[in-house]
Amino acid sequence: MSAQDTRPLRIVVADDQASVREGLVLMLDLLPDIDVVGSAANGQQALDQVAEHRPDAILLDLHMPVLDGTEATRRLTADHPEVAVVVLTTYADDTSVLETLRAGARAYLTKDADRLHIARTLHSAVAGLSVLDPRVQATLLAAASAPSAPRPLDTPSPGPDAPSRDPDATNQPLPDGLTRREAEILTLMARGMTNAEIAATLFLSGNTVKTHINRVFTKTGSRDRVAATRYARDHGLD
């Protein structure tokens, strides 16, 4: 057995919430096969910590300031391909999962995972294996099997020369970092749909819709659905 097989796994922990970050550091440092060599409060700090410490893996949250987890994953994969990126987040919707896996993450866990599960996943990712939380697997299977959402019957089809207001039908960048899925949900909110109606229309779970709406509120600075609807109209997303 080589020295690399017997030495503790060196990891960096990145999460913008101090209580979560410090808790993960303390929890994982208690394990004999894990050595936490650095921590970061945002995506840029995560890049800096990896460049400084050259860990085996990084445990990374998705939604962080300065540089979000998906873009941090993309840069880490490009600059440090030997470092395994393991995402640990509260978000298990299909958009977040797919964007992060495409960016190069080797594993994706939700924050209800216990420390032994996290440790096993870190070791597996460093060994080159892909690991997905069961909730994430279920989300991906549901997204893959769902048919495309139909256009509402009361929405007239635009003419060939009419400008598109459908966020999925344009390559133009969306305002304030909204993803295509978030813009789609914002549009349905602006049309007066409830969470349950949005979920049924887009073949998503109620929890996934609620997660997207909370992120829409945060990104658009909206306190409620009325403000979000006003934002949608101001930006041509209604």
The 8 nearest C-alpha neighbors of each residue, nearest first, counted from 0:
[[1, 4, 2, 5, 3, 6, 7, 126],
 [2, 0, 4, 3, 5, 6, 7, 8],
 [1, 3, 5, 4, 6, 0, 7, 8],
 [4, 2, 1, 6, 5, 7, 0, 8],
 [5, 3, 1, 2, 6, 0, 7, 8],
 [4, 6, 2, 3, 7, 1, 0, 32],
 [5, 7, 3, 4, 2, 8, 32, 33],
 [8, 6, 32, 33, 34, 9, 5, 31],
 [7, 9, 33, 34, 32, 10, 55, 6],
 [10, 8, 34, 54, 55, 35, 36, 7],
 [9, 11, 56, 35, 54, 57, 55, 36],
 [10, 12, 57, 37, 38, 35, 36, 58],
 [11, 13, 38, 58, 57, 59, 39, 37],
 [14, 12, 39, 59, 38, 40, 45, 60],
 [15, 13, 60, 40, 20, 16, 39, 59],
 [14, 16, 40, 63, 41, 17, 13, 20],
 [17, 15, 19, 14, 18, 20, 40, 21],
 [16, 18, 20, 19, 21, 15, 14, 40],
 [17, 19, 21, 20, 16, 22, 23, 15],
 [20, 18, 22, 16, 17, 21, 23, 14],
 [21, 19, 17, 23, 14, 22, 18, 16],
 [20, 22, 24, 18, 23, 19, 17, 25],
 [23, 21, 19, 25, 20, 24, 18, 26],
 [22, 24, 26, 20, 21, 25, 27, 19],
 [23, 25, 21, 22, 27, 26, 28, 20],
 [26, 24, 22, 28, 23, 27, 21, 29],
 [27, 25, 23, 24, 28, 29, 22, 114],
 [28, 26, 29, 24, 30, 25, 23, 33],
 [27, 29, 25, 30, 26, 34, 24, 35],
 [28, 30, 27, 26, 31, 25, 33, 34],
 [29, 31, 28, 33, 27, 32, 26, 34],
 [32, 30, 33, 29, 7, 28, 34, 27],
 [31, 33, 7, 30, 8, 34, 6, 5],
 [34, 32, 8, 7, 30, 31, 28, 9],
 [33, 35, 9, 8, 7, 28, 36, 10],
 [36, 34, 10, 37, 11, 9, 28, 24],
 [37, 35, 11, 10, 34, 9, 52, 38],
 [36, 38, 11, 35, 48, 12, 39, 10],
 [39, 37, 12, 11, 13, 40, 48, 45],
 [38, 40, 13, 45, 44, 41, 12, 14],
 [39, 41, 15, 14, 13, 44, 38, 16],
 [42, 40, 63, 44, 64, 15, 43, 39],
 [41, 43, 66, 45, 44, 71, 67, 68],
 [44, 42, 46, 45, 41, 66, 47, 65],
 [43, 45, 47, 39, 46, 41, 42, 48],
 [44, 46, 42, 48, 39, 43, 47, 13],
 [47, 45, 43, 49, 44, 48, 50, 42],
 [46, 48, 44, 50, 45, 49, 51, 43],
 [49, 47, 51, 45, 50, 46, 52, 44],
 [48, 50, 53, 46, 52, 51, 47, 45],
 [49, 51, 47, 48, 53, 52, 46, 79],
 [52, 50, 48, 49, 53, 47, 46, 54],
 [51, 53, 49, 54, 50, 48, 36, 37],
 [52, 54, 49, 50, 51, 55, 82, 48],
 [55, 53, 9, 10, 56, 52, 49, 82],
 [54, 56, 82, 9, 10, 8, 83, 125],
 [57, 55, 83, 10, 82, 54, 84, 125],
 [56, 58, 11, 84, 10, 12, 59, 85],
 [59, 57, 12, 85, 86, 13, 11, 87],
 [60, 58, 86, 13, 87, 57, 85, 12],
 [59, 61, 14, 88, 87, 86, 68, 62],
 [62, 60, 68, 67, 88, 63, 69, 59],
 [61, 63, 67, 68, 60, 64, 15, 88],
 [62, 64, 67, 41, 15, 61, 42, 66],
 [63, 65, 41, 66, 67, 42, 62, 15],
 [66, 64, 41, 42, 43, 67, 63, 44],
 [67, 65, 42, 64, 43, 71, 41, 63],
 [68, 66, 63, 62, 42, 69, 70, 61],
 [67, 69, 61, 71, 70, 60, 62, 72],
 [68, 70, 72, 99, 71, 67, 61, 73],
 [69, 71, 73, 72, 68, 67, 74, 66],
 [70, 72, 68, 74, 69, 73, 42, 75],
 [73, 71, 75, 69, 70, 74, 102, 68],
 [72, 74, 102, 70, 76, 71, 75, 103],
 [75, 73, 77, 71, 76, 72, 78, 70],
 [74, 76, 72, 79, 78, 77, 73, 71],
 [75, 77, 80, 73, 74, 79, 78, 103],
 [76, 78, 74, 75, 79, 80, 73, 72],
 [77, 79, 75, 76, 74, 80, 73, 50],
 [80, 78, 75, 81, 76, 82, 77, 74],
 [81, 79, 76, 82, 77, 78, 75, 83],
 [80, 82, 79, 83, 55, 76, 125, 56],
 [83, 81, 56, 55, 80, 79, 84, 54],
 [84, 82, 56, 125, 124, 105, 57, 85],
 [83, 85, 104, 57, 105, 56, 82, 86],
 [86, 84, 106, 58, 107, 105, 104, 57],
 [85, 87, 107, 59, 60, 58, 108, 106],
 [88, 86, 108, 60, 109, 59, 110, 107],
 [87, 89, 109, 60, 110, 90, 61, 86],
 [88, 90, 109, 110, 91, 87, 111, 60],
 [91, 89, 88, 92, 95, 109, 210, 61],
 [90, 92, 135, 96, 89, 93, 95, 109],
 [93, 91, 207, 94, 95, 90, 96, 138],
 [92, 94, 96, 95, 139, 138, 97, 91],
 [95, 93, 97, 96, 92, 98, 180, 178],
 [96, 94, 98, 93, 97, 92, 99, 91],
 [95, 97, 93, 99, 94, 98, 100, 92],
 [96, 98, 100, 94, 99, 95, 101, 93],
 [99, 97, 101, 95, 96, 100, 94, 102],
 [98, 100, 102, 69, 96, 101, 97, 104],
 [99, 101, 104, 97, 103, 102, 98, 96],
 [102, 100, 98, 103, 99, 97, 104, 73],
 [101, 103, 73, 99, 100, 72, 98, 104],
 [104, 102, 100, 101, 76, 73, 72, 105],
 [103, 105, 100, 84, 106, 99, 85, 102],
 [106, 104, 129, 84, 124, 85, 83, 103],
 [105, 107, 130, 85, 129, 131, 104, 86],
 [106, 108, 86, 131, 85, 132, 87, 130],
 [109, 107, 87, 132, 86, 131, 88, 110],
 [108, 110, 88, 89, 87, 111, 112, 132],
 [111, 109, 112, 88, 89, 87, 108, 113],
 [110, 112, 109, 113, 89, 108, 88, 87],
 [113, 111, 110, 116, 109, 117, 114, 108],
 [114, 112, 116, 115, 117, 111, 110, 118],
 [113, 115, 117, 116, 118, 27, 112, 26],
 [116, 114, 118, 117, 113, 119, 112, 120],
 [115, 117, 119, 113, 114, 118, 112, 120],
 [116, 118, 114, 120, 115, 119, 121, 113],
 [117, 119, 115, 121, 120, 116, 114, 122],
 [120, 118, 116, 122, 121, 117, 115, 123],
 [119, 121, 123, 117, 118, 122, 124, 116],
 [122, 120, 118, 124, 119, 123, 117, 125],
 [121, 123, 125, 119, 120, 124, 126, 118],
 [122, 124, 120, 126, 128, 125, 121, 119],
 [125, 123, 128, 127, 121, 126, 122, 83],
 [124, 126, 122, 127, 83, 123, 121, 55],
 [127, 125, 123, 124, 128, 122, 121, 83],
 [128, 126, 124, 125, 123, 129, 105, 83],
 [127, 129, 124, 123, 126, 130, 105, 125],
 [128, 130, 105, 106, 124, 127, 131, 123],
 [129, 131, 106, 107, 120, 128, 132, 105],
 [132, 130, 107, 106, 135, 136, 108, 133],
 [131, 133, 108, 135, 134, 107, 136, 109],
 [134, 132, 136, 135, 137, 131, 108, 138],
 [135, 133, 137, 132, 136, 138, 91, 109],
 [136, 134, 138, 132, 133, 137, 91, 131],
 [135, 137, 133, 139, 138, 134, 131, 140],
 [136, 138, 134, 140, 135, 139, 141, 133],
 [139, 137, 135, 141, 136, 140, 93, 142],
 [138, 140, 142, 136, 141, 137, 93, 143],
 [141, 139, 143, 137, 142, 138, 144, 136],
 [140, 142, 138, 144, 139, 143, 145, 137],
 [143, 141, 139, 145, 140, 144, 138, 93],
 [142, 144, 140, 141, 145, 139, 146, 138],
 [143, 145, 141, 142, 140, 146, 139, 147],
 [144, 146, 142, 143, 141, 202, 147, 148],
 [147, 145, 148, 144, 202, 143, 142, 149],
 [148, 146, 149, 145, 201, 202, 200, 150],
 [147, 149, 201, 200, 146, 150, 202, 145],
 [150, 148, 151, 147, 200, 152, 201, 146],
 [149, 151, 152, 148, 154, 153, 156, 155],
 [152, 150, 154, 153, 149, 155, 200, 148],
 [153, 151, 154, 150, 155, 149, 156, 148],
 [152, 154, 151, 155, 150, 156, 190, 149],
 [153, 155, 152, 151, 156, 150, 157, 149],
 [156, 154, 157, 153, 152, 151, 150, 158],
 [155, 157, 154, 158, 150, 159, 153, 161],
 [158, 156, 161, 155, 159, 163, 162, 160],
 [157, 159, 161, 160, 156, 162, 155, 163],
 [158, 160, 161, 157, 162, 156, 163, 155],
 [161, 159, 158, 162, 157, 163, 156, 164],
 [160, 162, 158, 159, 157, 163, 164, 156],
 [163, 161, 160, 164, 157, 159, 158, 165],
 [164, 162, 165, 161, 168, 169, 157, 166],
 [163, 165, 166, 236, 235, 162, 168, 237],
 [164, 166, 168, 167, 163, 169, 236, 183],
 [167, 165, 168, 169, 179, 182, 183, 164],
 [166, 168, 165, 169, 179, 183, 170, 180],
 [169, 167, 165, 166, 163, 170, 164, 171],
 [170, 168, 171, 167, 166, 165, 163, 164],
 [169, 171, 172, 168, 167, 166, 173, 179],
 [170, 172, 169, 173, 166, 168, 174, 167],
 [173, 171, 170, 174, 176, 169, 177, 178],
 [172, 174, 177, 176, 171, 175, 178, 179],
 [175, 173, 176, 177, 172, 234, 219, 218],
 [176, 174, 177, 218, 219, 173, 178, 172],
 [175, 177, 174, 173, 178, 218, 172, 219],
 [178, 176, 175, 173, 181, 174, 182, 179],
 [177, 179, 181, 180, 182, 176, 173, 94],
 [180, 178, 182, 181, 166, 167, 183, 177],
 [179, 181, 183, 178, 182, 184, 94, 211],
 [180, 182, 178, 184, 183, 179, 211, 177],
 [183, 181, 185, 179, 184, 180, 186, 177],
 [184, 182, 180, 186, 181, 185, 179, 166],
 [183, 185, 187, 181, 186, 182, 188, 180],
 [184, 186, 182, 188, 183, 187, 181, 189],
 [187, 185, 237, 189, 183, 184, 188, 236],
 [186, 188, 190, 184, 189, 185, 192, 183],
 [189, 187, 185, 192, 191, 190, 186, 184],
 [188, 190, 228, 186, 191, 187, 237, 185],
 [191, 189, 187, 188, 192, 186, 237, 228],
 [190, 192, 188, 189, 193, 187, 228, 186],
 [193, 191, 188, 196, 187, 190, 197, 194],
 [192, 194, 196, 195, 197, 191, 188, 187],
 [195, 193, 197, 196, 198, 208, 192, 205],
 [194, 196, 198, 193, 197, 199, 205, 192],
 [197, 195, 199, 193, 198, 194, 192, 200],
 [196, 198, 200, 194, 199, 195, 201, 192],
 [199, 197, 203, 195, 201, 196, 202, 200],
 [198, 200, 202, 196, 197, 201, 195, 203],
 [201, 199, 197, 198, 202, 148, 196, 149],
 [200, 202, 148, 198, 203, 199, 197, 147],
 [203, 201, 199, 198, 200, 145, 204, 148],
 [204, 202, 198, 201, 207, 205, 199, 208],
 [203, 205, 207, 206, 198, 208, 202, 199],
 [204, 206, 208, 207, 198, 209, 195, 203],
 [205, 207, 209, 204, 208, 210, 203, 211],
 [208, 206, 210, 204, 209, 205, 92, 211],
 [209, 207, 211, 205, 210, 206, 212, 198],
 [208, 210, 206, 212, 207, 211, 205, 213],
 [211, 209, 207, 213, 208, 212, 206, 214],
 [210, 212, 214, 208, 209, 213, 181, 215],
 [213, 211, 215, 209, 214, 210, 208, 216],
 [212, 214, 216, 210, 215, 211, 209, 217],
 [213, 215, 217, 211, 212, 216, 218, 210],
 [216, 214, 212, 218, 213, 217, 219, 211],
 [215, 217, 221, 213, 214, 219, 220, 218],
 [216, 218, 214, 220, 215, 219, 213, 221],
 [217, 219, 215, 220, 216, 175, 214, 177],
 [218, 220, 216, 221, 217, 215, 175, 227],
 [221, 219, 217, 218, 216, 222, 215, 227],
 [222, 220, 216, 226, 227, 219, 223, 217],
 [221, 223, 226, 216, 220, 224, 227, 225],
 [222, 224, 226, 225, 221, 227, 216, 228],
 [223, 225, 227, 226, 228, 222, 188, 221],
 [226, 224, 228, 227, 223, 229, 222, 221],
 [225, 227, 229, 221, 228, 224, 223, 230],
 [226, 228, 224, 230, 221, 229, 225, 231],
 [229, 227, 189, 231, 225, 230, 226, 224],
 [230, 228, 226, 232, 227, 231, 233, 225],
 [229, 231, 227, 233, 228, 232, 226, 234],
 [232, 230, 236, 228, 237, 234, 229, 233],
 [231, 233, 235, 237, 229, 234, 230, 236],
 [232, 234, 230, 231, 235, 229, 236, 237],
 [235, 233, 231, 232, 236, 230, 174, 237],
 [236, 234, 232, 237, 233, 231, 164, 230],
 [235, 237, 231, 186, 234, 232, 164, 182],
 [236, 186, 232, 231, 189, 235, 190, 228]]
